[in-house]
Amino acid sequence: MNRVDRIYGRKVGIVGMARSGLAAAELVLQLGGTPFVSDVLSLDKLESAIKRLEKSSIPFEYGGHTKKLLECDYLIVSPGVPASLDILAQANAAGLPIFSEIELAYWVCRGRILAITGSNGKTTTTTLLGEICRQSGRPTVVGGNIGTPFSSIARDVPEEGLAVIEVSSFQLERIEQFAPHVAILLNLTPDHLDRYASFDSYCRAKLRLFENQATEHFSIINDDDQSTKNYQIAGQATRLTFSTSESIATDGVFLRGQRLIGRVGGQEHDLIGVDEIGIPGRHNLSNAAAASAAALACGIEPEVISNVLKQFPGVEHRLEEVATIGGVRFVNDSKGTNVDAVIVALESISPRINLIAGGRDKAGDFSRLIKPALGKLANMIIIGEAKEKIFEQVGRDISVVMADSMADAVRRAFDLSHPGDTVLLSPGCASFDMYRNFEERGQDFKQEVKKLKNGKGSGYKIEA
């Protein structure tokens, strides 16, 4: 069966009315299917989504999932929907197929898909690789878990084009045929343990990225990540690796001295000097190596890769420079939603640091922050639902200050800072207790920084 035929004339139930659910509904409608969208939230929390559905005359329900979903040919599940949802159990019992939104988009995408997953670095690597692809002259779209749902852009990719998409473990849980031309696994560290029974089950969800790949595809693996090495990679793709050390065992991208070297198909390329890469930090060197390996696998010229690596400025909400006020630097790392991301942020910034952290806990072990905080962290200002847990796990070793809101946290952090210090927002938690997403949280942080007219009564002004 043609993959698009799985949509035409079908009644498709869509569980979840967030961005990816709305995009999936619109895609189904465009391709001759009949979408039905269902959400558990109340009307007042879904007003903008409902207006969008009504504009397209797409039927929907809110305030709970009813048996109407079980009358569909199959279900599409948004990534934020809990896997334990009762309606999904009923669908399974009835033998109703359940797919993720990226599976739906895969059915209609004509171009090659370059998919990036991992616990940390996904957005930076996806954005960087997307820019390399654009600069190569190939028609390119960028999206997925990065913000623009894959379903919104899948039809825009011509056969000669590239779709560079960030994918999460949630999205990979319910794939069936999804097989990217290039699949990148950046790393595996504990995350989302509020959803998964164990770290192992979380890792196995990530590793589904490779299972449908064929011999003409490429899998790209982090040769420096021990957790990744603990697993057998499925699929039949050509294996490439990337490393920030001297690594010559397989094709891929690695260091030779202070040069980033790429080798694919036995052909070697001197890509760039480490000190020439625009985004700083060892973690970003790893991201650059991963993106370079994918670009080489797609036949993109080394000169294009090198030029983009020099010019790429990084991404919003990932170690983003916001302002300097009275000699105090403010950095937005709102996308740091797990403990390992906070550790990376701490390692990337010189002391002293006043860290704003907290939010909705994902079963993180915050005691792991104690060692990297020594000698770097002046204070930890904590907010959100997780602040009591964070205090219990680190309060004996780290100076902790509790705050009631982002505004309160920013002001307290500034009051505790001296010229030369950095106020870092790197929450180590999800945002959903206070915000719709990490982007909204980061924007709130930046707005509160901008509101600081002076510091400690000395008339400090924000520097350019």
N, C-alpha and C positions, 0 to 999 in steps of 0.2 A: 504493500500500500504506500502511495506517495505520502510523505509526512504531512503535507498541507491538507490532504484528504482526511486527516484525523481531526480537523477543525470544521471543515465545510459541512453544513447540515447537522452538526452535533449540538446537543445541549450541554453546556459546560458550566459546572458549578465552581465558583471562585470563592475561596474561604479567606477573608481578610480584605479590608477596604483601604489599606495603606497604598503607597505609591505603586508597588509591584502588582498588587491586586487590581487596581484601577487600570494599569497598563495592560495587564493580561486580558481584562474584560474588553477593552477597546480593540485589542488585536483580534480576539475571537470574533467580535462584531464585524471588523473590517474584512475578515476572511470567510464570511458567510455562516458563521456559527451563531448560536443563541446563548449569550452569557447570562448567568444569574449570580449576583454577588451577595454574600452574607457576612455579617459582622456581629460580634457580641456587644459592641459598644452602643451607647445610647445616642439619640438623635443630636443632642447638643455637642457631642464630641465628634460628630461625623458630618457636620453641615457642609463643609467645602467639598468633601468626597461625594456626598449625595447630590449636590448641585451639578457636579461633573457628570455623574451617572444619569441624572435627569436630562441633561443637555443632549445626551446621546440616546435617550430613551432605553436605557439598560435597566431591566428589572432588578430589584434588590430587596433585602430585608435587613433590619438592624435590631439590636437588643437581644440577640440570641440566634442560634442556628436551628432551623426547623427541618422537617422531613423533606422539604422541597429540594434540598441539596441531594437527597438520595434518589430523586427522580431524574437526575442528570446522567449523561453517558459516562462522565468521569469528572474528577475534581482537580482543580489547580490550587495549591496551598501557598499562601504568602509566607516568606521566611520567618516572620515574627510570630506565626501561629504555633502554639505549643503542640508538640507531637502527641501529647497525651489527651488531646481534645476528644470529648465523648463522641462527637459527630464523625470524627475520623475512625474511631473504633467501630462505629456502626457501619461506615462505608466499607471498611475492611471485611467485616462480617458478611456484608452483602455482596462481596466480590467486586466492588466498585473500584476501578483504577484510580490512583491518586498520584499526581505529578507535581513537581515544583515549577515555578514560573520560568526558570531558565530552560527547563526541558521543553516547555511550550515554545519559547522563543527559538530554540535550536531547530525545531521542526521547520521554521520558515526562513532561517538565515542562509543565504546562498553563498556568502563569502567564507573565508577561513576565520576560525575563532581562536583567539589567543587568550587563555583563561589563567588567572592568577589566584591562588589561595595561599593560606598560611595563617599563623596566629598574629604576626606583626609584619608591617611593611607593605601590606597589600595595596593600599591606596597610592602610596608613593610610587611603587613599582608599576602599577597599572597606568598611572598618569604619565610617568616617564616613558614607558614603552609606547603608549599611545602617541606621544609627541614624536618619538623616533619614527614611528610608522607614518605619521602625517608628513614629516619632513622628507621622507623617502619618496613622496609623491603618490603613494597608494591611497585610494579612498579608504578612510578610516573612521570608525565610530568608537567611542569610549563610554563604558557604562557598567551596568550590573549592580553589584552591592555598593559601588562607589557613589551612587546617587541617582543616575538615570537608569530606570529599569531596562533590562535587556529587551523586554517585549516592546518597549517604546521605539527602539532603534533597529531591531533585527531585520525589518523589511527594507531598511535604507542601505543595506550592504550589498553591493553588486558582487558578481562572481569573482572578480579580480580584487575585491576589497577585503578589509580586515576588520574584525570586531574584537576589540581589546576589552575584556570584561573581568572585573573583580568578582569572585564567587566566594560565598561563605559556606561553612559546614552545614548550616540550616538549608541552604539552597541545594546542596549536594545530596541531602538525605533521600530525596524522592526523584532522582534522575532515572531514566531507563535507557535511552539511546545516546544521550549527550556525550559527544566525543570531540573535544577541541583539537585543532591541528597542532597547537602548542599548549602544553599544560605545565604550569610552574607551581611547585610547592616551595615556599620560601623558608618555612620553619614550623616546628610544632612545639608549643609551650602551653601549659595549663590555661584554659579559658572556657567559658560557658559551662562550668561544672555545676551550675544551677539547672542546666537542661540535660546534661549527659550523666549517666550513672558513674562514669569513670573517665580518666584521661585517655585510656585506651579506646573507649567508644567514641570519644570526640575525635581522636586521631583517625580512626577508621572511617568516620564520616568524611573527613578531609580527603582521605586517600581514594575515595570513590571517583575523584577527578580523573584518574588514569584508567579506570577499568574497561572503558569501551574504546580505547585508542587502538589503532591499527598500525601496520608497519610503516605507512607513509607519514605517520605523526611523530611528534617529538615530545618527550617528557624531560623536564628540567628540574633537577634535584639539588638541594643545598648540601654540598659535600662536607660542610663544617658543622652540621646540625646532627647531634647524636641521636635525638629522638626519631628523626626521619630514618636514620640508618637501621633502626630497630625493626623496620617493617619491610616486607616484600612488596615491591611496587608492581601492581597488576598491569595488564594491557601488553601490547606488542610494539610499542613505540620505540623509536631510536632514543637512547638515553644520552643526555648531556648533563653535566654538572656545573656548578659555579662555586667559587671559593674565594676567600680573602687571604689565602695562604698560597704557598708554592705547591701547586697541584698539577701533576702531569699524567695522571693515570688514565683519564678518559677525555674525550672531546668535551669542550665547554669553554668557560671563561675562568681565569685564575690570575694570580699575581706572579710576576717574575721581577724580583727586586721591587721597585716602586712603579712598575708599569702593569696595566691591565691588559692581559693577553687573551685573545679568543682563538679557538681552534675548532672548526667544524668540518667534517669530511676530509680530515687530514690537512686542510689548508689553514695556516696560522696567520693571525693578524695582530699587529701591535696597535692596540686601540687608543690608550690614553695614559698619561701619568696620573698617579693617585692625587697629587696636589692640584691637578687641573680640573678635577670634577667639581661642579658647582655646588652640590649639596654636601655639607660636611658630615663627619662621623663615620665610625666603622660600620655601623648598621646600614648607612646609606651607600657605602662602598659595596656591601653585599647586595643591596637592592639594584645598584647600577650594574653589577656583574650579572645578575639574573636577567634584567631587561636586555642587556647586551647579548646574552646567549640566545634569547628568544628572537631578537632581531636578526642575528646571524643565521638562525635556523630558517628564517623567512627569506633569506637571500638579500637582506638590506646591506648596502655598502658600508664598510667600516668607517669611512669618512663622515657619513651621515650620523652614525652612532656617536662618534667622537665629538662632533659639533654640538649635538644635543646635550651630551653629558656635561660639556663646558658651560652651557647656557641655562640649563634647567634650574629654576629657582626653588623647587620644592612645592609642597601643597599646603593649602589652608588647613589649619587645625592640627598640623603635625610639626611640632617645634617651630611654630610660626612666630617671627619677631613682630611684636605689636607696637611697642613704644619704649622710650626711656624717659623716666620722670625723676628729676632730682638725682640723677646718677643711678637710679634703680631700673633695671631692665625687666620688661614683662614679656613672657613667652607663652603662647597658646598651644598646648598639646592636648586639646580636648579629645582627639581621636585615640589617645592612650587609655584604652578601656580595660586593660588587664594589668596585672602586677608586673609582668615582664616588660610591657611597654613603658611603665614608669621607671623601671631599672635602666632601660636604654636611655630614657630622657635624662635621668640623673647622671649617667655616664657621659652624656654629651655636653653637659654644662658645667662650667667652672664654679667652685664654691665662692661665696655662700649662697645657698638656695633656700627660699621660703616656698614650700610646696603646698599648693591647694589640691586636695584629693577628696574622693568620696563620691557617693551617688548610690545607685542600686547595685548591691553586691552580686557577683557572679560566682560565688563560692571560692573567692580568691584567698590566698594565704598571704596576708599583708605583713606577717613577720619576716618574709623574705626581703622586705625593704630595709630592714635594720642594718645589715652589713653594708650594702652600697650607700646607705645614708651617712655612715660614719665619716666625719671629716668634710662632708659636703653640705649636709642639711642643717640649717639653723633652726627652722621650725616647720611643723606640718600643720596646716590649717585644714580642718576636715568639715565636710558638709554632707547632707543627704542621709538616706536611710542607713547607710553602712557605717556612719561615724562612730557609733558605740562599739561595733565589732573592731574597727580600725584601732580605736583607743585601747581596747582590751589587748590587742595583739602587739602593739608597738609602743604604748604609752609609758612603759617602764624604761625604754631606751631612747626614745625620741621626744623632744619637746613638742607637745600637742596642744593646739588651740582649737576649740570648737566654734563654728560659725553657723548662723541661722540661714544664710542665703549667699548667693554669689556676691552681691554687693557688700555684705558684711565681711565675707572672706577676703575680697580684694582690698578693702580698707584696712582690715587687720594685718594682712600680709605686708602692705605698704608701711604701716606704722611700725612693724617689726624689722623693717629693712634699713640697711645703711647704704650709702653710695658705693657702687660696685657689686651689690647683691643682685640676685635674679629672683623675681616672683614667677614661679612656674605653675601653670595649670596643667596637671597630668593626673586625671582622676583615678585611674586604676579600676573604674567601675562603669557600668552602663549609666545612661543619662535619664532613663525613663521615669524615675521618681520625681524629677523636677522639670524635665524638658521632653519634647517630642523626639529628639535625636541629638547626637553629639554636635552636629553643626549649630543647632540652636543654643546649646550650652556654650560653645566657643564664641558665638556672636555675643552672648550675654556678657561673657568675660571681657571681650574687647570693648563693649559699650561701657562697662563699669570702669575700665582703665581710662577710657577717654573722659569720663566724668571727673577724674582726679584733677582738680585745678591746681593744687599745690600740695606740697608734702611737708608735714611737721611745721606749718606756719612760715615757711621760708620763701614762699612765692615761686616754687619750682614750676617750670613750664615743660610741656612735652617737647622733646627734641625731635627733629626730622629724622 
